[in-house]
Amino acid sequence: MMSEIHALVEKGGIKGTKTRAPFFVVDAALSFEEATSYELSILNGDAGDGTRSGGMVWSMPKGLVVPKSFAIYEKFESAATQMGEAGWPLHLRQTGGDLTPQGPGVINLSYVFSHPADAGLSITAAYHRLCDPIIGFLKDAYGLESYCSEVNGAFCDGKFNVVVDGIKIAGTAQKWRPYRAADGSKHIAVLAHAALIADADVSALIEASNRFYKLCDVDRQIDVACQTSLARLIPTGRFDRAEFMAGLCQALVEASE
C-alpha cells in the first residue's frame, strides 16, 4: 500500500525532503481523495514497518471541506449540489472542526505522529506539535509574529487558529486513532492538519463559505475581515509559493526529529 502512496505523491512531483519517515512537498494540486488517502494510510500504519509518522505539504482545487457531521443538515444534499454547480464542490473530512474553504491559494499541512498512550498526550499538546513549527517558520523566514488564538467571526474558528495581529491566517484540526505497536504497547496516532491562506482571494473563499451556510439554513456567517493571506502580510516580492512550501515542510521535518 505504501508503495502505491509514494507513487501517488510522486505523480505530483516531489520538491521537498524525505527523512526516515515520509515528508513530502507536492507541487501539483492533489484531489481531496488523493490527499486524504495518503493521510489515512500513514494514520492506519499501512507501511510495512508499521510506521505512523510522516507529513505532506499540498494544495487542492477549489472546494469546501466540511466534517462529516454536516451531513445531518436537512438541506445539506441540496446545498452540496448547488455549490458544486457553482464550481465549489463539497468534500467530507475525517477530522473535526467546521467548514474550511480550499483552493490553489490555500496550502495544507498534514502531519501524522505517534505517541505512547500512557505518556499523557493532550489535545492542547497535540495542537502545539502542529502549530509551533508553523509559528517558528513564519518568524524565522518572514519575521511574522504569529500565535494561537480564537478569532470570532473567522472560518472554522477555534483556540488553535494561527493568527497574526488578531487576524486568522490558518485553521487547524486533528484526529486520534489508538493502536498497538508490534511489542503490544498501546499508542495513539494523531493526524493533525493545518490550512494556511497563502495567496488566495480571501473574499472569494468567504463568499463561497457564506453561500453554503445560507443554502443549508445554518445561522452562521463568516466575516471577511477576520482572516487574511500570507501574501498580504509578507512584503511585496518576498512570497514565493514553492519556497514557502519547501520551508514549511523542512520546519516540520526538523520539529519531528
SULFEN-V488900 format. One record per residue. RES is the residue in one letter. PHI is phi in degrees with one decimal (none if undefined). PSI is psi in whole degrees, 0 to 359 (999 if undefined). D_FIRST is the distance of its C-alpha to the first C-alpha in Angstrom with 1 decimal. Layout:
<<RES | PHI | PSI | D_FIRST> <RES | PHI | PSI | D_FIRST>>
This chain:
<<M | none | 316 | 0.0> <M | -64.4 | 326 | 3.8> <S | -62.9 | 324 | 5.4> <E | -66.0 | 322 | 5.2> <I | -66.4 | 317 | 6.4> <H | -60.9 | 320 | 8.9> <A | -64.2 | 322 | 10.0> <L | -61.0 | 313 | 10.6> <V | -67.2 | 318 | 12.7> <E | -63.1 | 335 | 14.4> <K | -58.1 | 328 | 15.5> <G | -84.0 | 345 | 17.7> <G | 91.1 | 110 | 19.1> <I | -91.5 | 130 | 18.7> <K | -126.4 | 7 | 22.1> <G | -105.5 | 213 | 21.5> <T | -117.7 | 141 | 20.8> <K | -119.0 | 129 | 17.9> <T | -114.5 | 202 | 18.9> <R | -56.1 | 322 | 17.5> <A | -101.3 | 155 | 15.2> <P | -74.8 | 123 | 13.8> <F | -128.4 | 124 | 16.7> <F | -132.3 | 151 | 16.9> <V | -111.7 | 128 | 19.6> <V | -109.6 | 118 | 18.8> <D | -90.4 | 353 | 22.1> <A | -107.9 | 146 | 21.5> <A | -62.3 | 132 | 21.3> <L | -94.6 | 149 | 18.0> <S | -70.3 | 158 | 18.4> <F | -57.6 | 321 | 18.3> <E | -66.6 | 320 | 15.5> <E | -64.9 | 315 | 13.3> <A | -64.1 | 315 | 14.4> <T | -70.0 | 330 | 14.0> <S | -61.7 | 317 | 10.5> <Y | -64.4 | 313 | 9.9> <E | -56.8 | 311 | 12.4> <L | -71.1 | 332 | 11.3> <S | -65.7 | 320 | 7.8> <I | -70.7 | 315 | 10.0> <L | -58.6 | 323 | 12.7> <N | -85.5 | 356 | 11.0> <G | 72.4 | 41 | 9.9> <D | -77.4 | 350 | 6.2> <A | -65.8 | 150 | 7.0> <G | -59.1 | 331 | 8.4> <D | -93.0 | 7 | 11.8> <G | 76.3 | 13 | 11.6> <T | -57.6 | 131 | 12.4> <R | -127.0 | 59 | 13.5> <S | -151.7 | 138 | 15.2> <G | 163.8 | 176 | 15.0> <G | -160.1 | 162 | 16.6> <M | -151.2 | 136 | 17.0> <V | -108.3 | 125 | 20.3> <W | -156.3 | 171 | 20.2> <S | -140.3 | 169 | 22.3> <M | -140.7 | 165 | 22.3> <P | -61.8 | 165 | 25.0> <K | -64.7 | 145 | 27.8> <G | 177.1 | 179 | 27.4> <L | -119.3 | 128 | 28.0> <V | -110.3 | 127 | 25.4> <V | -132.0 | 153 | 26.7> <P | -67.1 | 157 | 25.7> <K | -58.1 | 334 | 25.3> <S | -60.9 | 339 | 28.8> <F | -65.8 | 339 | 30.4> <A | -64.8 | 348 | 29.8> <I | -76.7 | 342 | 32.8> <Y | -63.9 | 135 | 35.2> <E | -57.8 | 324 | 37.4> <K | -101.2 | 17 | 37.2> <F | -60.1 | 311 | 33.6> <E | -61.9 | 317 | 32.6> <S | -64.3 | 318 | 35.7> <A | -64.1 | 319 | 35.1> <A | -62.3 | 318 | 31.5> <T | -63.1 | 313 | 32.8> <Q | -66.2 | 321 | 35.6> <M | -68.4 | 323 | 33.5> <G | -63.0 | 318 | 31.1> <E | -65.4 | 334 | 34.2> <A | -88.1 | 4 | 35.4> <G | 91.4 | 14 | 32.3> <W | -124.8 | 74 | 30.7> <P | -62.4 | 149 | 27.9> <L | -98.6 | 145 | 26.9> <H | -132.7 | 139 | 23.4> <L | -97.5 | 132 | 22.9> <R | -111.6 | 163 | 21.0> <Q | -79.7 | 325 | 19.9> <T | -78.2 | 168 | 22.2> <G | -84.8 | 211 | 25.9> <G | 94.8 | 217 | 28.8> <D | -141.2 | 188 | 30.4> <L | -58.8 | 135 | 30.2> <T | -130.3 | 117 | 28.8> <P | -74.0 | 144 | 29.7> <Q | -128.8 | 167 | 27.2> <G | 165.5 | 175 | 27.6> <P | -56.8 | 333 | 27.4> <G | -86.9 | 5 | 30.0> <V | -109.3 | 126 | 27.9> <I | -104.0 | 127 | 25.6> <N | -102.6 | 143 | 22.8> <L | -123.1 | 116 | 21.6> <S | -107.4 | 128 | 18.6> <Y | -134.5 | 122 | 18.7> <V | -113.1 | 129 | 16.8> <F | -141.4 | 161 | 18.7> <S | -117.3 | 148 | 19.4> <H | -145.1 | 137 | 23.0> <P | -58.1 | 136 | 24.8> <A | -65.3 | 333 | 26.0> <D | -92.7 | 9 | 29.5> <A | -95.8 | 5 | 29.9> <G | 73.9 | 40 | 31.1> <L | -66.6 | 135 | 28.7> <S | -113.4 | 162 | 30.3> <I | -60.4 | 319 | 29.3> <T | -61.5 | 314 | 31.7> <A | -62.8 | 321 | 30.3> <A | -65.0 | 320 | 26.7> <Y | -65.1 | 322 | 28.2> <H | -67.6 | 328 | 30.0> <R | -63.9 | 332 | 26.9> <L | -84.4 | 313 | 25.8> <C | -79.7 | 325 | 29.2> <D | -59.7 | 317 | 31.0> <P | -63.4 | 325 | 29.0> <I | -64.5 | 312 | 29.6> <I | -61.4 | 316 | 33.3> <G | -64.2 | 319 | 33.7> <F | -65.1 | 316 | 32.2> <L | -61.5 | 324 | 34.5> <K | -69.8 | 310 | 37.4> <D | -68.8 | 319 | 36.8> <A | -85.3 | 328 | 35.9> <Y | -129.9 | 358 | 38.2> <G | 72.1 | 18 | 40.6> <L | -85.9 | 128 | 39.5> <E | -90.8 | 102 | 40.4> <S | -115.4 | 164 | 37.8> <Y | -160.3 | 174 | 37.3> <C | -98.3 | 133 | 35.8> <S | -167.4 | 156 | 38.0> <E | -72.6 | 150 | 38.5> <V | -136.3 | 97 | 39.9> <N | -59.8 | 124 | 41.7> <G | 102.9 | 353 | 41.2> <A | -86.0 | 163 | 37.9> <F | -69.5 | 146 | 34.7> <C | 43.2 | 54 | 32.4> <D | -69.3 | 147 | 35.0> <G | -171.8 | 171 | 34.4> <K | -63.4 | 338 | 35.6> <F | -114.6 | 36 | 32.8> <N | -62.0 | 150 | 33.3> <V | -95.4 | 126 | 33.6> <V | -130.6 | 144 | 37.2> <V | -124.7 | 120 | 39.8> <D | 52.3 | 41 | 43.4> <G | 80.1 | 1 | 42.6> <I | -111.2 | 133 | 40.5> <K | -76.4 | 136 | 36.8> <I | -120.0 | 347 | 34.4> <A | -154.4 | 143 | 31.1> <G | -109.6 | 155 | 29.8> <T | -135.0 | 158 | 27.3> <A | -157.0 | 165 | 25.4> <Q | -152.1 | 158 | 23.2> <K | -139.2 | 136 | 21.2> <W | -107.5 | 147 | 21.1> <R | -142.4 | 114 | 18.9> <P | -74.5 | 149 | 20.4> <Y | -158.1 | 167 | 18.5> <R | -108.3 | 132 | 19.6> <A | -73.9 | 174 | 18.7> <A | -59.0 | 330 | 18.5> <D | -86.5 | 5 | 22.3> <G | 90.1 | 352 | 22.8> <S | -71.1 | 149 | 24.0> <K | -86.9 | 135 | 23.4> <H | -134.2 | 167 | 21.7> <I | -124.3 | 125 | 21.1> <A | -96.8 | 133 | 18.1> <V | -118.1 | 127 | 19.6> <L | -100.7 | 111 | 18.3> <A | -110.3 | 139 | 21.4> <H | -135.7 | 139 | 22.0> <A | -128.8 | 140 | 25.0> <A | -118.1 | 112 | 26.2> <L | -102.8 | 130 | 28.9> <I | -77.4 | 105 | 31.5> <A | -88.5 | 284 | 31.7> <D | -132.7 | 34 | 33.9> <A | -78.8 | 162 | 33.6> <D | -80.9 | 99 | 36.6> <V | -59.2 | 319 | 37.1> <S | -60.0 | 319 | 39.7> <A | -66.1 | 320 | 37.4> <L | -61.2 | 314 | 34.6> <I | -73.6 | 323 | 37.1> <E | -60.6 | 316 | 39.0> <A | -65.3 | 319 | 35.9> <S | -62.9 | 314 | 35.0> <N | -67.1 | 326 | 38.6> <R | -64.8 | 320 | 38.8> <F | -62.5 | 314 | 35.8> <Y | -58.2 | 317 | 37.6> <K | -63.9 | 317 | 40.8> <L | -64.5 | 330 | 39.2> <C | -85.6 | 357 | 37.8> <D | 59.2 | 36 | 41.2> <V | -94.8 | 127 | 39.8> <D | -80.3 | 75 | 42.5> <R | -152.8 | 136 | 40.7> <Q | -137.3 | 139 | 41.3> <I | -96.9 | 135 | 39.8> <D | -89.4 | 118 | 42.3> <V | -60.0 | 335 | 41.4> <A | -76.2 | 352 | 43.4> <C | -88.8 | 356 | 41.2> <Q | -140.5 | 154 | 38.3> <T | -143.8 | 175 | 38.3> <S | -102.9 | 155 | 36.2> <L | -62.0 | 325 | 35.7> <A | -61.1 | 330 | 37.2> <R | -75.2 | 332 | 40.4> <L | -88.5 | 331 | 40.6> <I | -86.8 | 135 | 39.9> <P | -50.6 | 142 | 42.9> <T | -49.2 | 131 | 43.0> <G | 90.4 | 349 | 41.2> <R | -92.8 | 341 | 39.2> <F | -88.0 | 114 | 36.1> <D | -119.9 | 120 | 33.6> <R | -57.1 | 311 | 30.3> <A | -63.5 | 318 | 28.2> <E | -65.3 | 321 | 30.0> <F | -62.5 | 313 | 29.6> <M | -63.4 | 317 | 25.8> <A | -65.2 | 319 | 25.6> <G | -66.5 | 321 | 28.1> <L | -64.0 | 317 | 26.5> <C | -63.6 | 316 | 23.1> <Q | -62.3 | 322 | 25.2> <A | -61.4 | 321 | 27.1> <L | -69.8 | 320 | 24.0> <V | -58.0 | 312 | 22.9> <E | -64.1 | 322 | 26.4> <A | -69.9 | 335 | 26.6> <S | -87.1 | 348 | 23.4> <E | -86.3 | 999 | 24.8>>
